[in-house]
Amino acid sequence: MNGLTRDLLFDANGKVVSVEEETTLDKIPAAAKAAIEKKAAGGKITRVETLTQGSVVSYEAVVNKNGKNAEIGVNADGSAHK
């Protein structure tokens, strides 16, 4: 939608397990943004997603560094996720 993606994961009973929604770095909490930018230093952030699992919301970013993609996961307060 509007050029952004949304991925839904359902369990066998049809209940939503998680929602990954593409967003922009400027739309996530400041602490999460700062943590992602710090971990991505020297690389290019190519995608940012909000990950909702039940009532827990975290943030993921894909970073391209030296030609390789890596995923960074953080909580709203900037602490490591996963």
DRENTORKOL-3810 file (N, C-alpha, C; in nm, 4 decimals):
REM DRENTORKOL-3810
@n.u->0.0840; n.v->-0.1166; n.w->0.0000; ca.u->0.0000; ca.v->0.0000; ca.w->0.0000; c.u->0.0888; c.v->0.1232; c.w->0.0000
@n.u->0.0618; n.v->0.2139; n.w->-0.0874; ca.u->0.1418; ca.v->0.3360; ca.w->-0.1003; c.u->0.2907; c.v->0.3060; c.w->-0.1127
@n.u->0.3259; n.v->0.1959; n.w->-0.1776; ca.u->0.4644; ca.v->0.1587; ca.w->-0.1985; c.u->0.5299; c.v->0.0884; c.w->-0.0809
@n.u->0.4549; n.v->0.0642; n.w->0.0268; ca.u->0.5085; ca.v->-0.0028; ca.w->0.1445; c.u->0.4442; c.v->-0.1398; c.w->0.1594
@n.u->0.5168; n.v->-0.2336; n.w->0.2213; ca.u->0.4665; ca.v->-0.3700; ca.w->0.2350; c.u->0.4138; c.v->-0.3964; c.w->0.3755
@n.u->0.3302; n.v->-0.4992; n.w->0.3858; ca.u->0.2801; ca.v->-0.5476; ca.w->0.5145; c.u->0.2740; c.v->-0.6994; c.w->0.5038
@n.u->0.3394; n.v->-0.7682; n.w->0.5982; ca.u->0.3396; ca.v->-0.9137; ca.w->0.6025; c.u->0.2642; c.v->-0.9587; c.w->0.7264
@n.u->0.1738; n.v->-1.0537; n.w->0.7093; ca.u->0.0966; ca.v->-1.1091; ca.w->0.8198; c.u->0.1303; c.v->-1.2562; c.w->0.8341
@n.u->0.1489; n.v->-1.3019; n.w->0.9580; ca.u->0.1742; ca.v->-1.4429; ca.w->0.9854; c.u->0.0596; c.v->-1.4941; c.w->1.0719
@n.u->-0.0052; n.v->-1.6011; n.w->1.0241; ca.u->-0.1186; ca.v->-1.6619; ca.w->1.0944; c.u->-0.0795; c.v->-1.7986; c.w->1.1467
@n.u->-0.1405; n.v->-1.8405; n.w->1.2584; ca.u->-0.1197; ca.v->-1.9771; ca.w->1.3051; c.u->-0.2193; c.v->-2.0688; c.w->1.2340
@n.u->-0.2173; n.v->-2.1970; n.w->1.2650; ca.u->-0.3029; ca.v->-2.2955; ca.w->1.1978; c.u->-0.4518; c.v->-2.2690; c.w->1.2184
@n.u->-0.4867; n.v->-2.1951; n.w->1.3245; ca.u->-0.6271; ca.v->-2.1640; ca.w->1.3525; c.u->-0.6727; c.v->-2.0319; c.w->1.2927
@n.u->-0.5833; n.v->-1.9652; n.w->1.2207; ca.u->-0.6195; ca.v->-1.8395; ca.w->1.1568; c.u->-0.5982; c.v->-1.7165; c.w->1.2433
@n.u->-0.5365; n.v->-1.7341; n.w->1.3589; ca.u->-0.5081; ca.v->-1.6217; ca.w->1.4476; c.u->-0.3802; c.v->-1.5517; c.w->1.4025
@n.u->-0.3819; n.v->-1.4186; n.w->1.4034; ca.u->-0.2638; ca.v->-1.3418; ca.w->1.3649; c.u->-0.1556; c.v->-1.3601; c.w->1.4714
@n.u->-0.0366; n.v->-1.4031; n.w->1.4276; ca.u->0.0770; ca.v->-1.4230; ca.w->1.5167; c.u->0.1650; c.v->-1.2988; c.w->1.5182
@n.u->0.1913; n.v->-1.2436; n.w->1.3991; ca.u->0.2746; ca.v->-1.1243; ca.w->1.3905; c.u->0.2404; c.v->-1.0447; c.w->1.2647
@n.u->0.2702; n.v->-0.9154; n.w->1.2729; ca.u->0.2506; ca.v->-0.8240; ca.w->1.1607; c.u->0.3799; c.v->-0.7455; c.w->1.1426
@n.u->0.4365; n.v->-0.7519; n.w->1.0230; ca.u->0.5526; ca.v->-0.6710; ca.w->0.9872; c.u->0.5044; c.v->-0.5673; c.w->0.8877
@n.u->0.5242; n.v->-0.4416; n.w->0.9229; ca.u->0.4762; ca.v->-0.3341; ca.w->0.8370; c.u->0.5910; c.v->-0.2403; c.w->0.8049
@n.u->0.6191; n.v->-0.2241; n.w->0.6760; ca.u->0.7259; ca.v->-0.1359; ca.w->0.6330; c.u->0.6907; c.v->0.0082; c.w->0.6687
@n.u->0.7900; n.v->0.0821; n.w->0.7139; ca.u->0.7716; ca.v->0.2210; ca.w->0.7533; c.u->0.8973; c.v->0.2977; c.w->0.7163
@n.u->0.9113; n.v->0.4177; n.w->0.7682; ca.u->1.0329; ca.v->0.4950; ca.w->0.7462; c.u->1.1026; c.v->0.5158; c.w->0.8796
@n.u->1.2306; n.v->0.5402; n.w->0.8749; ca.u->1.3102; ca.v->0.5591; ca.w->0.9954; c.u->1.2560; c.v->0.6741; c.w->1.0806
@n.u->1.2045; n.v->0.7771; n.w->1.0174; ca.u->1.1547; ca.v->0.8940; ca.w->1.0905; c.u->1.0239; c.v->0.8677; c.w->1.1639
@n.u->0.9573; n.v->0.7574; n.w->1.1362; ca.u->0.8280; ca.v->0.7284; ca.w->1.1993; c.u->0.8388; c.v->0.6340; c.w->1.3191
@n.u->0.9600; n.v->0.5923; n.w->1.3547; ca.u->0.9747; ca.v->0.5036; ca.w->1.4695; c.u->1.0237; c.v->0.5856; c.w->1.5894
@n.u->1.0117; n.v->0.5323; n.w->1.7111; ca.u->1.0560; ca.v->0.6072; ca.w->1.8295; c.u->1.2029; c.v->0.6512; c.w->1.8190
@n.u->1.2315; n.v->0.7678; n.w->1.8743; ca.u->1.3656; ca.v->0.8266; ca.w->1.8651; c.u->1.4748; c.v->0.7325; c.w->1.9170
@n.u->1.4495; n.v->0.6632; n.w->2.0274; ca.u->1.5513; ca.v->0.5724; ca.w->2.0836; c.u->1.5785; c.v->0.4555; c.w->1.9896
@n.u->1.4738; n.v->0.4020; n.w->1.9276; ca.u->1.4902; ca.v->0.2917; ca.w->1.8323; c.u->1.5658; c.v->0.3402; c.w->1.7090
@n.u->1.5307; n.v->0.4591; n.w->1.6611; ca.u->1.5983; ca.v->0.5176; ca.w->1.5445; c.u->1.7469; c.v->0.5365; c.w->1.5727
@n.u->1.7794; n.v->0.5925; n.w->1.6894; ca.u->1.9195; ca.v->0.6166; ca.w->1.7241; c.u->1.9973; c.v->0.4862; c.w->1.7337
@n.u->1.9376; n.v->0.3832; n.w->1.7931; ca.u->2.0049; ca.v->0.2538; ca.w->1.8061; c.u->2.0299; c.v->0.1909; c.w->1.6695
@n.u->1.9317; n.v->0.1994; n.w->1.5811; ca.u->1.9481; ca.v->0.1443; ca.w->1.4459; c.u->2.0575; c.v->0.2195; c.w->1.3714
@n.u->2.0552; n.v->0.3520; n.w->1.3779; ca.u->2.1570; ca.v->0.4314; ca.w->1.3085; c.u->2.2968; c.v->0.4005; c.w->1.3621
@n.u->2.3098; n.v->0.3820; n.w->1.4931; ca.u->2.4398; ca.v->0.3507; ca.w->1.5524; c.u->2.4892; c.v->0.2143; c.w->1.5042
@n.u->2.4007; n.v->0.1138; n.w->1.5051; ca.u->2.4397; ca.v->-0.0205; ca.w->1.4617; c.u->2.4650; c.v->-0.0278; c.w->1.3116
@n.u->2.4042; n.v->0.0636; n.w->1.2354; ca.u->2.4185; ca.v->0.0637; ca.w->1.0904; c.u->2.5357; c.v->0.1481; c.w->1.0430
@n.u->2.6102; n.v->0.2083; n.w->1.1334; ca.u->2.7198; ca.v->0.2979; ca.w->1.0970; c.u->2.8075; c.v->0.2371; c.w->0.9881
@n.u->2.8277; n.v->0.3135; n.w->0.8823; ca.u->2.9084; ca.v->0.2668; ca.w->0.7702; c.u->2.8297; c.v->0.1873; c.w->0.6679
@n.u->2.7019; n.v->0.1671; n.w->0.6921; ca.u->2.6162; ca.v->0.0937; ca.w->0.5986; c.u->2.4983; c.v->0.1785; c.w->0.5569
@n.u->2.4198; n.v->0.1263; n.w->0.4642; ca.u->2.3019; ca.v->0.1967; ca.w->0.4150; c.u->2.1769; c.v->0.1230; c.w->0.4618
@n.u->2.0885; n.v->0.1950; n.w->0.5304; ca.u->1.9618; ca.v->0.1363; ca.w->0.5754; c.u->1.8696; c.v->0.1304; c.w->0.4546
@n.u->1.8298; n.v->0.0094; n.w->0.4155; ca.u->1.7491; ca.v->-0.0065; ca.w->0.2946; c.u->1.6018; c.v->-0.0327; c.w->0.3224
@n.u->1.5685; n.v->-0.0744; n.w->0.4474; ca.u->1.4276; ca.v->-0.0985; ca.w->0.4803; c.u->1.4111; c.v->-0.0918; c.w->0.6318
@n.u->1.2977; n.v->-0.0362; n.w->0.6755; ca.u->1.2641; ca.v->-0.0297; ca.w->0.8175; c.u->1.1239; c.v->-0.0855; c.w->0.8327
@n.u->1.1039; n.v->-0.1704; n.w->0.9351; ca.u->0.9734; ca.v->-0.2312; ca.w->0.9598; c.u->0.9364; c.v->-0.2219; c.w->1.1071
@n.u->0.8071; n.v->-0.2094; n.w->1.1302; ca.u->0.7506; ca.v->-0.2222; ca.w->1.2632; c.u->0.7036; c.v->-0.3663; c.w->1.2749
@n.u->0.7447; n.v->-0.4355; n.w->1.3805; ca.u->0.7076; ca.v->-0.5748; ca.w->1.4029; c.u->0.6185; c.v->-0.5813; c.w->1.5265
@n.u->0.4951; n.v->-0.6282; n.w->1.5081; ca.u->0.4008; ca.v->-0.6410; ca.w->1.6187; c.u->0.3710; c.v->-0.7890; c.w->1.6406
@n.u->0.4005; n.v->-0.8372; n.w->1.7625; ca.u->0.3721; ca.v->-0.9752; ca.w->1.8018; c.u->0.2883; c.v->-0.9674; c.w->1.9281
@n.u->0.1583; n.v->-0.9905; n.w->1.9147; ca.u->0.0669; ca.v->-0.9708; ca.w->2.0269; c.u->0.0636; c.v->-0.8232; c.w->2.0617
@n.u->0.1004; n.v->-0.7901; n.w->2.1849; ca.u->0.1028; ca.v->-0.6497; ca.w->2.2249; c.u->0.2439; c.v->-0.5921; c.w->2.2243
@n.u->0.3425; n.v->-0.6717; n.w->2.1828; ca.u->0.4823; ca.v->-0.6281; ca.w->2.1814; c.u->0.5171; c.v->-0.5715; c.w->2.0440
@n.u->0.5689; n.v->-0.4485; n.w->2.0444; ca.u->0.6090; ca.v->-0.3818; ca.w->1.9205; c.u->0.7600; c.v->-0.3618; c.w->1.9230
@n.u->0.8256; n.v->-0.4011; n.w->1.8149; ca.u->0.9693; ca.v->-0.3790; ca.w->1.7999; c.u->0.9936; c.v->-0.3291; c.w->1.6578
@n.u->1.1197; n.v->-0.3041; n.w->1.6279; ca.u->1.1534; ca.v->-0.2434; ca.w->1.4994; c.u->1.2710; c.v->-0.3177; c.w->1.4387
@n.u->1.2661; n.v->-0.3344; n.w->1.3075; ca.u->1.3716; ca.v->-0.4038; ca.w->1.2351; c.u->1.4176; c.v->-0.3168; c.w->1.1193
@n.u->1.5459; n.v->-0.3258; n.w->1.0893; ca.u->1.6002; ca.v->-0.2549; ca.w->0.9748; c.u->1.6921; c.v->-0.3490; c.w->0.8986
@n.u->1.6906; n.v->-0.3374; n.w->0.7676; ca.u->1.7842; ca.v->-0.4103; ca.w->0.6829; c.u->1.8920; c.v->-0.3099; c.w->0.6435
@n.u->2.0174; n.v->-0.3494; n.w->0.6660; ca.u->2.1311; ca.v->-0.2623; ca.w->0.6386; c.u->2.2227; c.v->-0.3315; c.w->0.5392
@n.u->2.2632; n.v->-0.2573; n.w->0.4365; ca.u->2.3590; ca.v->-0.3089; ca.w->0.3408; c.u->2.4941; c.v->-0.2482; c.w->0.3742
@n.u->2.5883; n.v->-0.3367; n.w->0.4086; ca.u->2.7232; ca.v->-0.2933; ca.w->0.4451; c.u->2.8214; c.v->-0.3814; c.w->0.3712
@n.u->2.9100; n.v->-0.3198; n.w->0.2964; ca.u->3.0111; ca.v->-0.3937; ca.w->0.2200; c.u->2.9483; c.v->-0.4967; c.w->0.1266
@n.u->2.8334; n.v->-0.4615; n.w->0.0680; ca.u->2.7665; ca.v->-0.5491; ca.w->-0.0279; c.u->2.6857; c.v->-0.6621; c.w->0.0328
@n.u->2.6761; n.v->-0.6672; n.w->0.1656; ca.u->2.6000; ca.v->-0.7732; ca.w->0.2320; c.u->2.4876; c.v->-0.7119; c.w->0.3142
@n.u->2.3721; n.v->-0.7790; n.w->0.3136; ca.u->2.2582; ca.v->-0.7336; ca.w->0.3933; c.u->2.2610; c.v->-0.7984; c.w->0.5309
@n.u->2.2267; n.v->-0.7187; n.w->0.6319; ca.u->2.2149; ca.v->-0.7677; ca.w->0.7689; c.u->2.0889; c.v->-0.7059; c.w->0.8277
@n.u->2.0277; n.v->-0.7755; n.w->0.9237; ca.u->1.9066; ca.v->-0.7256; ca.w->0.9878; c.u->1.9392; c.v->-0.6835; c.w->1.1308
@n.u->1.8875; n.v->-0.5674; n.w->1.1684; ca.u->1.9032; ca.v->-0.5143; ca.w->1.3033; c.u->1.7655; c.v->-0.5118; c.w->1.3670
@n.u->1.7521; n.v->-0.5630; n.w->1.4878; ca.u->1.6254; ca.v->-0.5607; ca.w->1.5594; c.u->1.6410; c.v->-0.4879; c.w->1.6914
@n.u->1.5521; n.v->-0.3919; n.w->1.7188; ca.u->1.5565; ca.v->-0.3168; ca.w->1.8442; c.u->1.4155; c.v->-0.2985; c.w->1.9003
@n.u->1.4101; n.v->-0.2768; n.w->2.0299; ca.u->1.2846; ca.v->-0.2433; ca.w->2.0961; c.u->1.2647; c.v->-0.0918; c.w->2.0894
@n.u->1.1489; n.v->-0.0438; n.w->2.1303; ca.u->1.1185; ca.v->0.0987; ca.w->2.1251; c.u->1.2186; c.v->0.1819; c.w->2.2039
@n.u->1.2756; n.v->0.1244; n.w->2.3120; ca.u->1.3702; ca.v->0.1984; ca.w->2.3944; c.u->1.5136; c.v->0.1900; c.w->2.3418
@n.u->1.5319; n.v->0.1227; n.w->2.2274; ca.u->1.6642; ca.v->0.1108; ca.w->2.1660; c.u->1.7411; c.v->-0.0122; c.w->2.2073
@n.u->1.6902; n.v->-0.0886; n.w->2.3032; ca.u->1.7596; ca.v->-0.2107; ca.w->2.3445; c.u->1.7486; c.v->-0.3160; c.w->2.2351
@n.u->1.8396; n.v->-0.4111; n.w->2.2362; ca.u->1.8438; ca.v->-0.5153; ca.w->2.1338; c.u->1.7201; c.v->-0.6033; c.w->2.1401
@n.u->1.6704; n.v->-0.6416; n.w->2.0238; ca.u->1.5561; ca.v->-0.7328; ca.w->2.0114; c.u->1.6059; c.v->-0.8589; c.w->1.9429
@n.u->1.5611; n.v->-0.9727; n.w->1.9876; ca.u->1.5923; ca.v->-1.1070; ca.w->1.9327; c.u->1.7027; c.v->-1.1716; c.w->2.0047
END
